[in-house]
Amino acid sequence: MSHEPRIKFCGVTHPADVETCIRAGAWAVGAVMTPNGPRALGMDDARAVMAEVPDGVERVGVFVQPAPEQVEQAVGECRLTRVQLHGVDDIDAIARTCGVPVTVAIPLEGPESIARGDALHCDLVLFDAAVPGAHGGTGVRADWGLLEARRPSRAFALAGGLTPEVVGDAVRRVRPDVLDVSSGVEGGVVGRKDAARVMAFAAEARRAAMEVAA
C-alpha cells in the first residue's frame, strides 16, 4: 500500500465524536443501525451523528440482516453515502434499492472466506474477525495470516482488533486498502471515541504506510 490508508471510524454513537474523527483524517464515519448491540442507534440518533459528517467524508450505515426497505429508509433520512451489510444473503436486493455503494462484511474464517470476497458483486469487501454470534465491534483480532497467505484480488477493508498499538503491524503485513476501527479507539465508555486514541491510530497507520512505500 503506497498511498495513505483510508480509515473508517465505526460505531460512532455521539455527534460530538465526529469532529475528532474528521480531524484525524477520516475517510468514513460509521453508525450501527441494527436493533441490537452496545453501539446500536435508532434512526433519530443516527441522523444526529450523520448530520455532523461533512460532505466529502463517507456516511456509512452498518446493518445486520436488514430488510431492503429498512436500508432504503436510513439512506434517505440519514443522507448515507454507503451501507455496510453483515449476514446478508441477498445482497443484490439491497443494492438495487439503496442507491449507494455497498460494503459487505465477511468473517475471516479461512481461505474460502477470501475466495468468497473475491467473487462478490459489491463496492468493497470488509474482512473481520470470525466471532460466533457477533457481527463486528468485538475487539477480537482477525487472522491476518490468512490475508498474508492469499491476498484478495480486489480492494478490501480490514477490521477486527485494530488499535493504535497494532495498526502499524496490520498495515505493514496485510496492506489493506481501508482500515475499519471501532472499539480499538474507545476510552472507558463503550461507543465513545477517545480523542487521543483516534489521533494515535491515524498517525500510526500513516507512519506504517510511509515505511511500506519507502
VOPAKOL-377492 format. One record per residue: x, y, z of N, C-alpha, C in turn. Coordinates in Angstrom, 3 decimals. Example, Ala and Ser with C-alpha at 12.3 -4.5 7.8 and 13.67 -1.06 7.14 Angstrom:
REM VOPAKOL-377492
> 13.190	-5.690	7.800	12.300	-4.500	7.800	13.200	-3.300	7.800
> 12.850	-2.250	7.080	13.670	-1.060	7.140	12.900	0.030	7.870
REM end
This chain:
REM VOPAKOL-377492
> 0.849	-1.190	0.000	0.000	0.000	0.000	0.882	1.235	0.000
> 0.955	1.906	-1.131	1.834	3.052	-1.255	1.142	4.364	-0.951
> -0.184	4.333	-0.794	-0.924	5.550	-0.522	-1.277	5.632	0.961
> -1.675	6.813	1.375	-2.097	6.988	2.759	-3.351	6.153	2.999
> -3.393	5.375	4.047	-4.539	4.483	4.254	-5.822	5.256	4.502
> -6.905	4.739	3.966	-8.229	5.275	4.266	-8.703	4.659	5.575
> -9.280	5.482	6.421	-9.693	4.998	7.742	-11.182	5.259	7.942
> -11.876	4.211	8.351	-13.283	4.334	8.744	-13.368	4.172	10.260
> -13.856	5.209	10.907	-14.124	5.137	12.347	-15.579	4.716	12.506
> -15.782	3.528	13.029	-17.118	2.938	13.074	-17.655	2.899	14.505
> -18.953	2.637	14.609	-19.580	2.557	15.919	-19.619	3.887	16.634
> -19.678	4.990	15.875	-19.781	6.315	16.489	-21.204	6.487	17.023
> -21.323	6.877	18.266	-22.640	6.959	18.903	-23.024	8.357	19.351
> -22.094	9.309	19.263	-22.372	10.651	19.759	-21.902	11.679	18.735
> -22.735	12.667	18.434	-22.342	13.671	17.439	-21.029	14.373	17.761
> -20.733	14.564	19.056	-19.517	15.281	19.439	-18.249	14.537	19.049
> -18.346	13.223	18.841	-17.155	12.439	18.497	-16.801	12.534	17.014
> -17.736	13.013	16.224	-17.481	13.073	14.783	-16.327	14.018	14.472
> -16.290	15.168	15.129	-15.246	16.153	14.847	-13.857	15.563	15.063
> -13.690	14.775	16.124	-12.399	14.145	16.381	-12.005	13.231	15.226
> -12.949	12.455	14.735	-12.667	11.552	13.625	-12.290	12.332	12.370
> -12.969	13.441	12.137	-12.684	14.253	10.960	-11.284	14.858	11.079
> -10.921	15.348	12.258	-9.594	15.934	12.451	-8.494	14.902	12.241
> -8.817	13.651	12.502	-7.838	12.574	12.302	-7.737	12.154	10.841
> -8.563	12.754	9.991	-8.494	12.443	8.573	-9.374	11.292	8.141
> -10.512	11.123	8.807	-11.401	10.005	8.493	-11.819	10.006	7.026
> -11.764	8.852	6.412	-12.380	8.638	5.105	-13.873	8.423	5.268
> -14.244	7.775	6.391	-15.640	7.438	6.627	-15.936	7.434	8.115
> -17.197	7.734	8.435	-17.720	7.625	9.796	-18.912	6.677	9.732
> -18.900	5.670	10.607	-19.948	4.656	10.575	-20.809	4.665	11.821
> -22.110	4.449	11.603	-23.064	4.308	12.700	-23.764	2.967	12.564
> -23.855	2.236	13.667	-24.509	0.933	13.666	-26.015	1.157	13.745
> -26.723	0.693	12.729	-28.161	0.949	12.649	-28.945	-0.358	12.631
> -28.577	-1.232	13.530	-29.260	-2.502	13.690	-29.785	-2.541	15.126
> -30.883	-3.238	15.384	-31.538	-3.107	16.698	-30.704	-3.509	17.900
> -29.768	-4.427	17.728	-29.044	-4.960	18.882	-27.589	-4.531	18.901
> -26.982	-4.593	20.086	-25.568	-4.277	20.229	-25.348	-3.011	21.035
> -24.186	-2.914	21.692	-23.921	-1.781	22.586	-23.752	-0.451	21.867
> -23.511	-0.476	20.548	-23.314	0.771	19.796	-24.465	1.045	18.833
> -25.531	0.284	18.951	-26.651	0.423	18.031	-27.398	1.733	18.282
> -27.774	2.405	17.188	-28.501	3.667	17.265	-29.857	3.543	16.591
> -30.842	4.230	17.157	-32.117	4.387	16.483	-31.977	5.426	15.379
> -33.039	5.586	14.615	-32.975	6.480	13.473	-32.670	7.915	13.884
> -33.276	8.397	14.948	-33.060	9.784	15.365	-31.608	10.022	15.771
> -31.041	9.106	16.553	-29.660	9.279	17.000	-28.685	9.133	15.834
> -28.961	8.197	14.934	-28.094	8.032	13.763	-28.142	9.274	12.886
> -29.324	9.850	12.753	-29.456	11.067	11.955	-28.634	12.194	12.573
> -28.628	12.283	13.891	-27.872	13.336	14.572	-26.367	13.158	14.378
> -25.903	11.928	14.431	-24.477	11.660	14.200	-24.101	12.015	12.769
> -24.862	11.536	11.827	-24.526	11.744	10.425	-24.649	13.206	10.001
> -25.460	13.961	10.704	-25.588	15.384	10.387	-24.287	16.143	10.623
> -23.413	15.594	11.463	-22.133	16.247	11.761	-21.025	15.861	10.781
> -21.289	14.874	9.939	-20.273	14.409	8.993	-20.319	15.277	7.740
> -19.236	15.977	7.422	-19.260	16.886	6.278	-19.273	16.138	4.951
> -19.754	16.815	3.922	-19.677	16.247	2.582	-18.218	15.991	2.228
> -17.973	14.927	1.523	-16.608	14.530	1.202	-16.095	13.428	2.093
> -16.782	13.198	3.226	-16.480	12.069	4.114	-17.653	11.108	4.027
> -17.356	9.830	3.867	-18.411	8.837	3.714	-19.245	8.727	4.992
> -20.567	8.729	4.825	-21.507	8.491	5.923	-22.036	7.066	5.752
> -21.602	6.177	6.647	-21.853	4.744	6.467	-22.844	4.240	7.516
> -23.896	3.617	7.049	-24.818	2.921	7.939	-24.483	1.447	7.957
> -24.338	0.878	9.150	-23.964	-0.524	9.315	-25.206	-1.314	9.727
> -25.498	-2.379	8.978	-26.726	-3.142	9.178	-26.426	-4.632	9.281
> -27.179	-5.308	10.161	-27.088	-6.756	10.290	-28.419	-7.348	9.851
> -28.380	-8.134	8.785	-29.558	-8.837	8.259	-30.773	-7.906	8.149
> -30.622	-6.765	7.481	-31.751	-5.835	7.394	-32.688	-6.183	6.242
> -33.890	-5.647	6.309	-34.795	-5.686	5.171	-34.399	-4.565	4.214
> -34.573	-4.756	2.918	-34.191	-3.711	1.966	-34.846	-2.370	2.252
> -36.093	-2.387	2.676	-36.790	-1.120	2.945	-36.206	-0.388	4.155
> -35.667	-1.137	5.117	-35.013	-0.505	6.268	-33.778	0.256	5.829
> -32.992	-0.354	4.952	-31.787	0.297	4.462	-32.147	1.509	3.613
> -33.124	1.351	2.765	-33.543	2.453	1.895	-34.002	3.657	2.713
> -34.765	3.402	3.770	-35.227	4.488	4.631	-34.054	5.192	5.303
> -33.107	4.423	5.811	-31.964	5.010	6.506	-31.105	5.842	5.562
> -30.919	5.365	4.341	-30.134	6.123	3.368	-30.762	7.494	3.153
> -32.073	7.518	3.022	-32.753	8.785	2.787	-32.756	9.709	3.986
> -33.064	9.168	5.161	-33.216	10.016	6.348	-31.881	10.478	6.916
> -30.844	9.658	6.777	-29.545	9.990	7.364	-28.532	10.457	6.327
> -28.964	10.589	5.093	-28.081	11.030	3.997	-26.829	10.143	3.907
> -27.041	8.836	4.043	-25.933	7.901	3.955	-25.353	7.907	2.548
> -24.038	7.780	2.465	-23.381	7.679	1.163	-22.879	6.266	0.894
> -23.045	5.377	1.871	-22.582	3.991	1.739	-23.271	3.174	2.817
> -23.519	1.900	2.527	-24.049	1.000	3.551	-23.106	-0.192	3.689
> -23.065	-0.723	4.892	-22.228	-1.890	5.203	-23.137	-2.984	5.712
> -23.075	-4.151	5.076	-24.006	-5.230	5.364	-23.299	-6.415	6.015
> -23.925	-6.931	7.063	-23.438	-8.126	7.753	-24.528	-9.190	7.708
> -24.142	-10.419	7.415	-25.077	-11.528	7.474	-26.184	-11.481	6.447
> -25.938	-10.874	5.303	-26.959	-10.726	4.265	-26.700	-11.731	3.147
> -27.733	-12.486	2.780	-27.611	-13.440	1.686	-27.916	-12.790	0.340
> -29.005	-12.032	0.281	-29.412	-11.409	-0.981	-28.906	-9.971	-1.033
> -27.626	-9.832	-1.321	-27.007	-8.506	-1.369	-27.592	-7.676	-2.503
> -27.862	-8.329	-3.631	-28.352	-7.602	-4.798	-29.677	-6.911	-4.519
> -30.536	-7.532	-3.722	-31.847	-6.937	-3.436	-31.698	-5.603	-2.720
> -30.729	-5.521	-1.820	-30.494	-4.264	-1.108	-29.770	-3.276	-2.008
> -28.794	-3.750	-2.764	-28.035	-2.865	-3.646	-28.935	-2.199	-4.679
> -29.953	-2.915	-5.145	-30.850	-2.361	-6.159	-31.682	-1.214	-5.617
> -32.007	-1.256	-4.325	-32.932	-0.265	-3.771	-32.265	0.854	-2.991
> -31.057	0.636	-2.473	-30.475	1.648	-1.574	-29.846	2.806	-2.334
> -29.355	2.578	-3.541	-28.844	3.659	-4.367	-27.483	4.197	-3.990
> -26.740	3.513	-3.107	-25.394	3.944	-2.714	-24.462	2.738	-2.754
> -23.137	2.965	-2.765	-22.200	1.835	-2.755	-22.405	0.937	-1.533
> -22.097	-0.342	-1.716	-22.321	-1.352	-0.682	-21.004	-2.000	-0.288
> -20.745	-2.026	1.018	-19.647	-2.806	1.590	-20.237	-4.061	2.203
> -19.631	-5.201	1.942	-20.104	-6.462	2.507	-19.056	-7.009	3.463
> -19.481	-7.291	4.696	-18.581	-7.822	5.717	-18.554	-9.344	5.653
> -17.352	-9.898	5.730	-17.167	-11.345	5.699	-16.300	-11.760	6.886
> -16.783	-12.687	7.730	-15.924	-13.209	8.798	-14.750	-13.966	8.194
> -13.564	-13.676	8.677	-12.353	-14.271	8.122	-12.113	-15.616	8.807
> -12.683	-16.672	8.196	-12.635	-17.996	8.795	-11.605	-18.914	8.151
> -11.210	-18.629	6.929	-10.253	-19.471	6.224	-10.078	-18.973	4.807
> -9.263	-19.671	4.000	-9.052	-19.246	2.614	-10.341	-19.114	1.828
> -11.353	-19.922	2.186	-12.624	-19.851	1.465	-13.308	-18.498	1.672
> -13.030	-17.835	2.793	-13.598	-16.514	3.025	-13.055	-15.508	2.020
> -11.776	-15.616	1.717	-11.158	-14.702	0.757	-11.692	-14.975	-0.646
> -11.853	-16.248	-0.984	-12.419	-16.600	-2.286	-13.837	-16.065	-2.422
> -14.598	-16.155	-1.356	-15.965	-15.629	-1.391	-15.957	-14.121	-1.610
> -15.052	-13.430	-0.916	-14.970	-11.984	-1.069	-14.600	-11.582	-2.480
> -13.678	-12.324	-3.089	-13.257	-12.025	-4.456	-14.425	-12.148	-5.433
> -15.374	-13.025	-5.129	-16.467	-13.308	-6.060	-17.683	-12.408	-5.871
> -17.717	-11.655	-4.803	-18.907	-10.847	-4.507	-19.051	-9.663	-5.462
> -20.309	-9.337	-5.773	-20.617	-8.143	-6.557	-20.990	-7.025	-5.587
> -20.000	-6.267	-5.193	-20.222	-5.148	-4.278	-19.072	-4.169	-4.448
> -19.180	-3.021	-3.807	-18.163	-1.986	-3.970	-16.888	-2.295	-3.188
> -17.051	-2.865	-1.991	-15.911	-3.108	-1.113	-16.209	-4.307	-0.234
> -15.190	-5.126	0.018	-15.317	-6.253	0.944	-14.565	-5.909	2.224
> -15.205	-6.186	3.353	-14.605	-5.973	4.672	-14.363	-7.320	5.319
> -13.097	-7.648	5.571	-12.764	-8.866	6.277	-12.639	-8.552	7.768
> -13.430	-9.279	8.567	-13.500	-9.029	10.007	-13.187	-10.324	10.744
> -12.950	-10.189	12.051	-12.700	-11.370	12.866	-13.935	-12.262	12.892
> -13.722	-13.553	12.881	-14.813	-14.516	12.961	-15.113	-14.817	14.423
> -16.218	-14.257	14.918	-16.641	-14.470	16.302	-18.073	-14.992	16.274
> -18.303	-16.234	16.699	-19.648	-16.800	16.617	-20.688	-15.910	17.310
> -21.769	-15.636	16.598	-22.862	-14.864	17.155	-22.654	-13.370	17.181
> -21.526	-12.886	16.665	-21.234	-11.448	16.692	-20.998	-10.942	15.278
> -21.258	-9.648	15.098	-21.086	-9.016	13.795	-20.295	-7.724	13.949
> -19.013	-7.851	14.309	-18.150	-6.686	14.416	-18.181	-6.043	15.788
> -17.193	-5.165	16.010	-17.123	-4.428	17.264	-16.738	-5.258	18.461
> -16.152	-6.440	18.240	-15.825	-7.328	19.358	-14.464	-7.042	19.960
> -13.590	-6.401	19.224	-12.224	-6.196	19.694	-11.327	-7.396	19.490
> -11.856	-8.446	18.851	-11.063	-9.654	18.571	-10.308	-9.445	17.271
> -9.023	-9.772	17.275	-8.211	-9.556	16.083	-8.516	-10.606	15.017
> -8.656	-10.144	13.776	-8.810	-11.056	12.652	-7.512	-11.815	12.416
> -7.624	-12.931	11.705	-6.457	-13.758	11.396	-5.722	-13.146	10.201
> -4.754	-12.291	10.487	-4.025	-11.608	9.415	-3.265	-12.592	8.523
> -2.864	-13.702	9.098	-2.080	-14.667	8.328	-2.812	-15.170	7.098
> -4.133	-15.258	7.175	-4.903	-15.714	6.027	-4.779	-14.737	4.867
> -4.775	-13.453	5.175	-4.676	-12.431	4.135	-3.244	-12.304	3.622
> -2.287	-12.631	4.469	-0.893	-12.648	4.009	-0.648	-13.828	3.064
> -1.268	-14.959	3.374	-1.048	-16.168	2.576	-1.756	-16.088	1.224
> -2.921	-15.455	1.209	-3.671	-15.322	-0.045	-4.260	-13.928	-0.094
> -3.566	-13.040	-0.767	-4.040	-11.660	-0.855	-5.274	-11.587	-1.750
> -6.334	-10.895	-1.308	-7.525	-10.750	-2.151	-7.177	-10.099	-3.484
> -7.955	-10.425	-4.496	-7.714	-9.884	-5.832	-8.410	-8.544	-6.044
> -9.044	-8.028	-5.019	-9.792	-6.787	-5.122	-9.471	-5.899	-3.927
> -9.909	-4.647	-3.987	-9.750	-3.750	-2.842	-10.516	-4.308	-1.649
> -9.928	-4.158	-0.454	-10.602	-4.701	0.728	-10.297	-3.862	1.957
> -11.181	-3.994	2.932	-11.020	-3.353	4.224	-10.692	-4.411	5.267
> -9.989	-3.994	6.308	-9.634	-4.880	7.411	-10.221	-4.338	8.699
> -10.881	-5.210	9.453	-11.402	-4.868	10.774	-11.061	-6.003	11.729
> -11.343	-5.779	12.991	-11.140	-6.831	13.975	-9.908	-6.635	14.828
> -10.095	-6.069	16.018	-8.993	-5.944	16.965	-7.960	-4.894	16.624
> -8.290	-3.972	15.727	-7.331	-2.911	15.386	-7.295	-1.862	16.497
> -6.089	-1.484	16.885	-5.862	-0.485	17.924	-4.661	0.363	17.508
> -4.425	1.482	18.185	-3.213	2.251	17.876	-1.937	1.441	18.069
> -1.989	0.478	18.966	-0.791	-0.308	19.274	-0.448	-1.327	18.182
> -1.437	-1.793	17.434	-1.181	-2.864	16.458	-1.424	-2.448	15.013
> -2.008	-1.282	14.793	-2.395	-0.928	13.422	-1.188	-0.814	12.498
> -0.053	-0.372	13.030	1.141	-0.295	12.196	1.530	-1.656	11.643
> 1.487	-2.688	12.486	1.794	-4.038	12.034	0.779	-4.504	10.994
> -0.488	-4.147	11.194	-1.523	-4.534	10.238	-1.253	-3.936	8.863
> -0.865	-2.675	8.842	-0.578	-2.011	7.571	0.624	-2.650	6.888
> 1.665	-2.905	7.660	2.874	-3.475	7.070	2.663	-4.902	6.582
> 1.890	-5.689	7.320	1.728	-7.102	6.983	0.609	-7.362	5.972
> -0.521	-6.691	6.169	-1.719	-7.016	5.390	-1.930	-6.063	4.222
> -1.487	-4.807	4.386	-1.637	-3.776	3.366	-3.082	-3.636	2.877
> -4.014	-3.426	3.795	-5.406	-3.257	3.377	-5.614	-1.896	2.712
> -6.653	-1.813	1.928	-6.992	-0.539	1.295	-7.716	0.384	2.271
> -8.450	-0.219	3.211	-9.202	0.544	4.208	-8.995	-0.109	5.568
> -8.836	0.707	6.588	-8.780	0.250	7.975	-10.091	0.636	8.653
> -10.707	-0.322	9.320	-12.008	-0.092	9.950	-11.864	-0.342	11.444
> -12.021	0.713	12.239	-11.783	0.592	13.677	-12.993	1.090	14.450
> -13.306	0.399	15.529	-14.431	0.787	16.382	-14.002	0.783	17.845
> -14.021	-0.383	18.482	-13.712	-0.448	19.914	-12.264	-0.081	20.209
> -11.378	-0.252	19.245	-9.956	-0.008	19.473	-9.580	1.435	19.722
> -10.483	2.367	19.431	-10.194	3.779	19.709	-11.166	4.354	20.737
> -11.781	3.474	21.511	-12.650	3.920	22.593	-11.855	4.056	23.884
> -12.396	4.859	24.794	-11.800	5.001	26.119	-12.536	4.104	27.100
> -13.029	4.694	28.178	-13.679	3.896	29.203	-15.160	3.697	28.999
> -15.741	4.309	27.970	-17.181	4.209	27.732	-17.411	3.590	26.358
> -18.152	2.508	26.319	-18.439	1.843	25.055	-19.175	2.805	24.126
> -18.671	2.919	22.917	-19.313	3.773	21.930	-18.791	5.186	21.875
> -18.051	5.627	22.885	-17.486	6.974	22.874	-16.019	6.903	22.475
> -15.664	7.676	21.460	-14.303	7.651	20.959	-13.385	8.517	21.823
> -12.203	7.995	22.086	-11.195	8.711	22.863	-10.322	9.492	21.889
> -10.281	10.804	22.043	-9.597	11.656	21.058	-8.128	11.273	20.893
> -7.442	10.996	21.990	-6.017	10.656	21.903	-5.816	9.350	21.137
> -6.680	8.384	21.364	-6.545	7.099	20.673	-6.912	7.236	19.195
> -7.902	8.036	18.890	-8.268	8.269	17.489	-7.093	8.874	16.734
> -6.484	9.913	17.305	-5.370	10.583	16.630	-4.150	9.664	16.529
> -3.902	8.892	17.589	-2.757	7.973	17.577	-2.947	6.877	16.536
> -4.164	6.383	16.407	-4.449	5.344	15.420	-4.120	5.844	14.014
> -4.614	7.036	13.696	-4.368	7.592	12.369	-2.879	7.830	12.131
> -2.191	8.344	13.142	-0.767	8.638	12.991	0.043	7.366	12.775
> -0.255	6.324	13.532	0.489	5.071	13.398	0.216	4.410	12.050
> -1.016	4.501	11.590	-1.350	3.917	10.287	-0.588	4.614	9.174
> -0.526	5.918	9.231	0.155	6.676	8.180	1.666	6.476	8.239
> 2.189	6.381	9.450	3.631	6.144	9.590	4.010	4.794	8.959
> 3.197	3.782	9.220	3.478	2.466	8.656	3.346	2.471	7.139
> 2.359	3.202	6.615	2.182	3.270	5.167	3.392	3.912	4.495
> 3.955	4.914	5.154	5.156	5.551	4.597	6.339	4.573	4.595
> 6.430	3.733	5.627	7.506	2.732	5.686	7.334	1.718	4.558
> 6.098	1.320	4.300	5.841	0.350	3.233	6.201	0.931	1.883
> 5.938	2.223	1.714	6.182	2.870	0.435	7.663	3.183	0.207
> 8.439	3.246	1.296	9.855	3.662	1.169	10.681	2.611	0.420
REM end
